[in-house]
Structure formats: structure tokens, C-alpha cells
Amino acid sequence: MNTQWTRAEDFRFSVGPWNLHEGADPFGPVVRQSRDLAAKLAIFKELGFDYVQFHDDDAVPDEFSLSQREKRAREIKHLLDEHGMKAEFVAPRLWEDARGVDGPVTSNSASDRRWALERGQRSIDVARLLGTDRLVWWPAREGTYIRESKDAVAAFGWMLEWANALLEYGPEIRILGEMKPNEPMDLMYLPTPGHFLAFAHQTAAPDRVGVLIESAHAILAGLDPSDEFAFALSQNKLWGVHLNDQNGLKYDQDKSFGAVDLRRAFNQVDVLVRHGFGQNGEVVGLDVKAMRSQALEKAHLHLKHSKEVFLELAALCHSIDRAQWSSFVETRNYEGLERFILKNLMGHA
């Protein structure tokens, strides 16, 4: 575990194309015009992002043949190069196809499971062409609508088989599990980082399996994101983060980082700063969405503001009086410590 603190200016940031979206939700249609990838990359670069997160079909449409896939992926790589950016990871989109309606990795249908493996291998091919060794696995529909529909022990075995097959197919690839307790499934398998890290040690290459932790997903599980970060950091397994915010145990809201609970945001940044996150190539990812009410010309400010909040909190982590902090801890003066933290967050220290 790295004990050298990360300076605010040394963090690198990533964002996905879906974070500049048209504003549709389950209750209404699009409200903003679409932007093509080149336009999005120009905005990302202007905002100071260095990396782009991709689903496999963000880069290469599903229906493309192998030759078309390679041509398209090389075009995307060239576009990234033109903007001075890199791909952070590729994530197989396993949840929107009809073959993924009940899994697909844990589907009772062997043909669905075969499709899931092919989709994962396709994603590794895309990752290679984009120049990244990171595959993010969000097991979106790996769970159950009703418990009696699946044999959970068999399902965990199928997840292990899938992961091992991909580790063999891509010997340079690392798998980052992005865990979530629910939504879109009622209850999802491996719902927290702790579950996935236990799973990682069962794989054929535990050194190539870690986690990407999203703030909102931890909150939805009733957990504190900073503690989840710390647990993974203690095992050198925190290989990515998706920072955002969340109002309680509701649907996954992807609010701007720090917008709901600034103290919770501070603790997330503090654990990353103090434990050297980013010094081994890790990237601070944002997964935040513009409010539906935002006009097109303002529908990038959620990214700008989230990044600014992170950097301001990182600067606070370095400037806060750690000796005074320690004195409160040593005397167990936790009321004093709480007031000290709040005063710093309000700029009254």
C-alpha cells in the first residue's frame, strides 16, 4: 500500500460519453440535442480530463463485423490521440441485449452464457485496439427477480467460469468489478466490493482482478464509500473509482460529486489522497449526469463542478491542520473533532 500522499495536481480524471447525454429518463423523452463523440472529446479536453471510459459499443457498434470492428476501434483510437486523451477502460454492455435479460453470465440458458463470453472477448479485442488493459465488469443483471429462479451456487460458479475464461483470453487484461446491490435487478449477486474481492481470490489470476468502486453504489448498499475505498486500498485492489453523490437509498442518481453530502465527499477524497491513489496509474473517474432541466449549453457543468469540488477537497486534505486533528483523536475529543471538520468544510478554520 502506497503511503506517499497524492498531490492535488497529480490526480488524473476520466469521464464516459454517457455523462454528456440527452436527458431522457424512464418518465420522459430526450430534452437536449445529441453530440457526436468528437464534440464530447473536445469538451472533455477543455474541462481537463485525460481519460475516457468506454462501453464496448460506445466504441464499436454491436452489428459490426470483425474487420469493421477493428477499423472503427482504430478510428476511435486516432480520435483520442488527436485530442491528447486515452481510454481508461472498456466495459462489456451485457444488460441491454435480449440475451442478457436474465443474466447473461448467470442465465439458466447455456446459449445466453455463451453470448456473454463472446461479448466479453469482443470487449477485450476493443480494449487492445484502444490501448487499455482494463476491463470493467458491472454485473447489471447478474442476480434474480425472484430467488427461486436460479441456483445461486451454480450462478457463482458461472461467474467464476466467465471471469477465468476472459483472464485466459486476455493475459494482459485486468478485470475491475463495479459492484451494486440492486437496480436493474431486485437483488444482485456480489453486491459490494467486499463480495467481489472475496470472489477475486477464487479466480485463476487474483493479481489481475480488483475493483472499481462507485460512490452511489456503496451508498445504495447502506455503506460509506470512503470505508469501501479503504478496504480495497488495504489490499492494493482499488484500481478505479466512480465519484458522484446520492440522496439516500433510492434509484442510482449520479448527482454531481459533493452535491448532497460534502463531508462524505471529503472523506472519500481524503482516503485517496492519504493513501497514494493515482500513483500507480489509477484514474479518478466521474460518473455524474446533468440535470434534466439543463439546456444544452450548460449540460457540461456537472462535470466541471464535480472535478472542481474534488480538487478543492484535495487541497483541503493537504492544508488542514493534521496536528490539531490528531490531538482531538488522541484525547478522544470526538465532539471537538466533529466541529473541527465542519469548520474546515465551511471555510471557518
C-alpha positions as CSV (number, residue, x, y, z in Angstrom):
1,M,0.0,0.0,0.0
2,N,1.3,3.4,-1.0
3,T,2.0,5.7,2.0
4,Q,3.0,8.7,-0.1
5,W,0.3,11.3,-0.3
6,T,-1.0,12.3,-3.7
7,R,-0.8,16.0,-4.6
8,A,-4.0,17.6,-5.9
9,E,-2.3,18.5,-9.1
10,D,-1.1,14.9,-9.7
11,F,-4.6,13.4,-10.0
12,R,-5.8,12.4,-13.5
13,F,-9.5,12.3,-14.3
14,S,-11.8,10.3,-16.6
15,V,-15.4,10.5,-17.9
16,G,-17.7,8.5,-20.1
17,P,-19.5,9.6,-23.2
18,W,-22.8,8.9,-21.4
19,N,-22.1,11.7,-19.0
20,L,-23.0,14.1,-21.7
21,H,-26.4,12.8,-22.5
22,E,-29.7,13.9,-24.0
23,G,-31.6,13.9,-20.7
24,A,-34.1,11.1,-21.3
25,D,-35.3,9.2,-18.3
26,P,-37.8,6.4,-17.7
27,F,-40.5,9.1,-17.4
28,G,-39.7,11.3,-20.4
29,P,-38.0,11.6,-23.8
30,V,-34.8,13.4,-24.7
31,V,-34.7,17.1,-23.9
32,R,-31.3,18.0,-25.4
33,Q,-29.6,17.5,-28.8
34,S,-27.1,14.7,-29.3
35,R,-23.4,15.3,-29.5
36,D,-21.1,13.1,-31.5
37,L,-18.0,11.6,-29.9
38,A,-15.6,14.2,-31.3
39,A,-17.7,17.0,-29.9
40,K,-17.7,15.3,-26.5
41,L,-14.0,14.7,-26.5
42,A,-13.4,18.4,-27.3
43,I,-15.5,19.3,-24.2
44,F,-13.8,16.7,-22.0
45,K,-10.3,18.0,-23.0
46,E,-11.3,21.6,-22.4
47,L,-12.5,20.6,-18.9
48,G,-9.1,19.0,-18.1
49,F,-10.0,15.3,-18.5
50,D,-7.2,12.9,-19.6
51,Y,-9.1,9.6,-20.0
52,V,-12.3,8.4,-21.5
53,Q,-14.4,5.5,-20.1
54,F,-16.0,3.3,-22.8
55,H,-18.6,0.6,-23.0
56,D,-17.7,-1.7,-25.9
57,D,-20.5,-0.4,-28.1
58,D,-19.6,3.2,-27.3
59,A,-16.5,2.5,-29.5
60,V,-17.8,-0.2,-31.8
61,P,-21.5,-0.8,-32.7
62,D,-22.8,-4.3,-32.0
63,E,-23.6,-5.2,-35.6
64,F,-20.0,-4.6,-36.9
65,S,-18.1,-7.5,-38.4
66,L,-14.6,-8.3,-37.2
67,S,-12.9,-6.2,-39.9
68,Q,-15.4,-3.3,-39.3
69,R,-14.8,-3.6,-35.6
70,E,-11.0,-3.2,-36.0
71,K,-11.3,-0.3,-38.4
72,R,-13.8,1.5,-36.1
73,A,-11.7,0.9,-33.0
74,R,-8.6,2.3,-34.7
75,E,-10.6,5.3,-35.8
76,I,-11.6,5.9,-32.2
77,K,-8.0,5.5,-31.0
78,H,-6.9,8.0,-33.6
79,L,-9.6,10.4,-32.4
80,L,-8.4,10.0,-28.8
81,D,-4.8,10.7,-29.9
82,E,-5.9,13.8,-31.7
83,H,-7.4,15.2,-28.5
84,G,-4.4,14.1,-26.4
85,M,-6.6,11.6,-24.5
86,K,-6.5,7.9,-23.6
87,A,-9.1,5.1,-23.0
88,E,-9.3,4.3,-19.3
89,F,-11.2,1.0,-19.7
90,V,-13.7,-0.9,-21.8
91,A,-16.9,-2.4,-20.2
92,P,-18.9,-5.1,-22.0
93,R,-22.5,-3.9,-22.2
94,L,-24.2,-7.2,-21.1
95,W,-27.6,-5.8,-19.9
96,E,-29.4,-4.3,-22.9
97,D,-29.4,-7.2,-25.4
98,A,-32.3,-9.6,-25.2
99,R,-29.8,-12.4,-24.5
100,G,-28.9,-10.6,-21.3
101,V,-32.4,-10.2,-19.9
102,D,-31.8,-12.9,-17.2
103,G,-28.1,-12.7,-16.7
104,P,-26.5,-13.4,-19.1
105,V,-23.4,-14.7,-17.2
106,T,-25.7,-16.3,-14.6
107,S,-28.5,-17.2,-17.1
108,N,-30.0,-20.6,-16.9
109,S,-29.6,-20.7,-20.7
110,A,-26.3,-22.0,-21.9
111,S,-26.6,-20.1,-25.2
112,D,-27.0,-16.8,-23.3
113,R,-23.9,-17.7,-21.3
114,R,-22.0,-18.4,-24.5
115,W,-23.1,-15.0,-25.8
116,A,-21.9,-13.3,-22.6
117,L,-18.5,-14.9,-23.1
118,E,-18.3,-13.8,-26.7
119,R,-19.3,-10.3,-25.7
120,G,-16.6,-10.2,-23.1
121,Q,-14.0,-11.4,-25.5
122,R,-15.1,-8.9,-28.1
123,S,-14.6,-6.2,-25.4
124,I,-11.1,-7.4,-24.8
125,D,-10.4,-7.1,-28.5
126,V,-11.7,-3.5,-28.4
127,A,-9.7,-2.7,-25.3
128,R,-6.5,-3.9,-27.0
129,L,-7.2,-1.7,-30.0
130,L,-7.9,1.3,-27.8
131,G,-4.7,0.8,-25.8
132,T,-6.1,-0.1,-22.4
133,D,-5.6,-3.2,-20.3
134,R,-8.7,-2.6,-18.1
135,L,-12.0,-4.4,-18.4
136,V,-14.7,-3.1,-16.1
137,W,-17.4,-5.7,-15.2
138,W,-20.7,-4.2,-14.0
139,P,-22.9,-7.3,-13.3
140,A,-26.0,-5.3,-14.0
141,R,-28.5,-8.2,-14.4
142,E,-26.5,-10.9,-12.6
143,G,-29.0,-11.6,-9.9
144,T,-32.6,-12.5,-9.5
145,Y,-36.1,-11.0,-9.8
146,I,-37.2,-13.9,-7.6
147,R,-34.9,-16.1,-5.6
148,E,-36.4,-19.4,-6.7
149,S,-35.5,-18.7,-10.4
150,K,-31.8,-19.5,-10.0
151,D,-29.5,-21.8,-8.1
152,A,-27.2,-19.2,-6.6
153,V,-24.3,-21.6,-6.0
154,A,-24.4,-22.6,-9.7
155,A,-24.6,-18.9,-10.6
156,F,-21.5,-18.0,-8.7
157,G,-19.8,-20.9,-10.5
158,W,-20.8,-19.5,-13.8
159,M,-19.5,-16.0,-12.8
160,L,-16.2,-17.6,-11.9
161,E,-16.0,-19.5,-15.2
162,W,-16.7,-16.3,-17.2
163,A,-14.1,-14.3,-15.4
164,N,-11.5,-17.1,-15.7
165,A,-12.2,-17.5,-19.4
166,L,-11.6,-13.8,-20.0
167,L,-8.4,-13.8,-17.9
168,E,-7.2,-16.6,-20.2
169,Y,-8.3,-14.9,-23.4
170,G,-6.6,-11.7,-22.4
171,P,-3.5,-12.5,-20.4
172,E,-2.6,-8.8,-20.2
173,I,-6.1,-7.8,-19.1
174,R,-7.2,-6.8,-15.6
175,I,-10.8,-7.2,-14.5
176,L,-12.3,-4.4,-12.3
177,G,-15.6,-5.4,-10.7
178,E,-18.0,-2.5,-10.3
179,M,-20.4,-3.7,-7.6
180,K,-24.0,-2.5,-7.0
181,P,-26.6,-4.1,-4.6
182,N,-29.7,-3.6,-6.8
183,E,-31.1,-1.9,-9.9
184,P,-31.8,-3.0,-12.5
185,M,-32.2,-6.4,-10.7
186,D,-34.2,-6.6,-7.5
187,L,-31.1,-8.2,-5.8
188,M,-27.7,-8.6,-7.5
189,Y,-25.0,-11.2,-7.0
190,L,-21.7,-10.0,-5.5
191,P,-23.4,-6.7,-4.3
192,T,-20.5,-5.0,-2.6
193,P,-16.7,-4.6,-3.2
194,G,-16.1,-7.0,-0.3
195,H,-18.1,-9.7,-2.0
196,F,-16.2,-9.1,-5.3
197,L,-12.8,-9.1,-3.6
198,A,-13.6,-12.5,-2.0
199,F,-14.6,-13.6,-5.5
200,A,-11.3,-12.2,-6.9
201,H,-9.3,-14.6,-4.7
202,Q,-11.1,-17.6,-6.3
203,T,-10.1,-16.6,-9.8
204,A,-7.3,-18.2,-11.8
205,A,-5.3,-14.9,-11.6
206,P,-6.2,-13.0,-8.4
207,D,-3.5,-10.5,-9.1
208,R,-5.4,-9.3,-12.2
209,V,-8.8,-8.9,-10.5
210,G,-9.7,-5.8,-8.4
211,V,-12.5,-3.3,-8.0
212,L,-13.8,0.0,-9.3
213,I,-16.0,1.5,-6.6
214,E,-18.8,3.9,-7.3
215,S,-19.9,6.3,-4.5
216,A,-23.6,5.9,-5.2
217,H,-23.4,2.1,-5.3
218,A,-21.8,2.0,-1.9
219,I,-24.5,4.4,-0.5
220,L,-27.3,2.2,-2.0
221,A,-25.8,-0.7,-0.1
222,G,-26.0,1.4,3.1
223,L,-22.2,1.7,3.3
224,D,-19.8,4.6,3.5
225,P,-17.9,5.0,0.2
226,S,-14.7,6.1,2.0
227,D,-14.6,2.9,4.0
228,E,-15.2,0.8,0.9
229,F,-12.3,2.7,-0.8
230,A,-10.1,2.0,2.3
231,F,-10.9,-1.7,2.4
232,A,-9.9,-2.1,-1.2
233,L,-6.8,0.1,-0.7
234,S,-5.7,-2.1,2.2
235,Q,-5.5,-5.0,-0.3
236,N,-4.0,-2.9,-3.2
237,K,-7.1,-3.7,-5.1
238,L,-8.7,-0.2,-5.6
239,W,-7.9,0.3,-9.3
240,G,-10.6,2.8,-10.1
241,V,-13.4,5.0,-8.7
242,H,-16.6,6.5,-10.0
243,L,-17.3,9.6,-7.9
244,N,-20.8,11.0,-7.7
245,D,-23.4,11.6,-5.0
246,Q,-26.7,10.2,-3.9
247,N,-29.8,11.2,-1.9
248,G,-30.5,8.2,0.3
249,L,-31.4,4.7,-0.7
250,K,-33.2,5.5,-3.9
251,Y,-32.5,4.8,-7.5
252,D,-29.0,5.4,-8.8
253,Q,-29.0,9.2,-9.1
254,D,-25.5,10.1,-10.3
255,K,-25.6,13.5,-8.8
256,S,-22.6,15.8,-9.0
257,F,-19.8,14.9,-6.6
258,G,-20.3,16.5,-3.2
259,A,-23.7,17.9,-4.1
260,V,-25.6,16.0,-1.4
261,D,-23.1,15.4,1.4
262,L,-19.9,17.5,1.3
263,R,-18.5,15.8,4.4
264,R,-19.0,12.3,2.9
265,A,-17.2,13.6,-0.3
266,F,-14.3,15.0,1.8
267,N,-13.7,11.6,3.4
268,Q,-13.7,9.9,0.0
269,V,-11.1,12.4,-1.3
270,D,-9.1,12.2,2.0
271,V,-8.6,8.5,1.9
272,L,-7.5,8.7,-1.8
273,V,-5.0,11.5,-1.0
274,R,-3.5,9.9,2.1
275,H,-3.0,6.5,0.5
276,G,-1.4,7.5,-2.7
277,F,-4.3,6.8,-5.1
278,G,-3.3,7.6,-8.7
279,Q,0.5,7.0,-8.2
280,N,0.2,3.6,-9.9
281,G,-1.8,4.8,-12.9
282,E,-5.2,4.8,-11.2
283,V,-7.6,7.4,-12.5
284,V,-10.3,9.4,-10.7
285,G,-13.4,8.6,-12.7
286,L,-16.6,10.7,-12.6
287,D,-20.0,9.2,-13.3
288,V,-22.3,12.1,-13.0
289,K,-25.3,13.2,-15.1
290,A,-26.6,16.6,-16.0
291,M,-30.0,17.5,-14.5
292,R,-32.8,17.0,-17.0
293,S,-33.7,20.8,-16.8
294,Q,-30.3,21.9,-18.1
295,A,-30.1,23.5,-21.5
296,L,-27.5,22.0,-24.0
297,E,-25.0,24.8,-23.5
298,K,-25.0,24.2,-19.7
299,A,-25.1,20.4,-19.8
300,H,-21.4,20.0,-19.1
301,L,-21.3,22.0,-15.9
302,H,-21.9,18.9,-13.7
303,L,-18.6,17.6,-14.9
304,K,-16.8,20.9,-14.4
305,H,-18.2,21.3,-10.9
306,S,-17.6,17.8,-9.8
307,K,-13.9,18.0,-10.8
308,E,-13.6,21.4,-9.1
309,V,-15.1,20.0,-5.9
310,F,-12.7,17.1,-5.9
311,L,-9.6,19.3,-6.4
312,E,-10.8,21.8,-3.7
313,L,-11.3,19.0,-1.2
314,A,-7.9,17.5,-2.2
315,A,-6.3,20.9,-1.5
316,L,-8.1,20.9,1.9
317,C,-6.7,17.5,2.7
318,H,-3.2,18.9,2.3
319,S,-3.8,22.2,4.2
320,I,-6.0,21.0,7.1
321,D,-4.2,21.1,10.5
322,R,-3.3,17.5,11.0
323,A,-1.6,18.1,14.3
324,Q,-4.8,19.6,15.7
325,W,-6.8,16.7,14.2
326,S,-4.5,14.2,15.9
327,S,-4.9,16.0,19.2
328,F,-8.6,15.5,19.1
329,V,-8.1,11.8,18.3
330,E,-5.5,11.2,21.0
331,T,-7.8,12.7,23.7
332,R,-10.9,11.1,22.2
333,N,-12.5,14.5,22.0
334,Y,-14.7,13.5,19.1
335,E,-17.2,16.4,19.6
336,G,-14.2,18.7,19.2
337,L,-13.1,16.7,16.1
338,E,-16.5,16.9,14.5
339,R,-16.7,20.7,15.0
340,F,-13.1,21.0,13.7
341,I,-14.0,19.1,10.5
342,L,-17.2,21.1,9.9
343,K,-15.4,24.4,10.4
344,N,-12.9,23.4,7.8
345,L,-15.6,22.4,5.4
346,M,-17.3,25.7,5.9
347,G,-14.0,27.6,5.5
348,H,-14.0,28.9,9.1
349,A,-10.9,27.1,10.3
